[in-house]
Amino acid sequence: MFAKLPLIALVSALASAAVIPPATSKPNNANKYNAAQANANLLVCVDLDLHGSCAMFAYTTGVCYNLPTSYNDAVSSVTPEGDGHACTLYQDVGCTGPSFTVVQYERWLSGFNDVASSFLCSA
């Protein structure tokens, strides 16, 4: 009978313990102007007028994306496909360096042609 007392005490202690949910945190790159994140696409092409090699990149607003090697410093035309979305292209990876923002179809990235290495979009 005495051998069962420690087991009963342990079960009783576990049953009465409070369950605390894990802390939640926003990602460091959360869009501070738009709490609700949206998903959409950015179409990029290596030639003007959305020609040449093209790729559709799915994105979540407020998140920085680096372009893959085949599109790094090679993009000439773009179009964001989310209603009211603006996408900022950055010269350097990690969404740093000089930038160029597009809100609609850009047939040619004048002054930013073959420069983009990353992008970040907002709604």
Secondary structure by P-SEA (a helix, b strand, c coil): cccaaaaaaaaaaaaabbbbcccccccccccccccbbbbbbbbbbcccccccbbbbbbbcccbbbbbcccccccccbbbbccccbbbbbbccccccccccccccccccccccccccccccccc
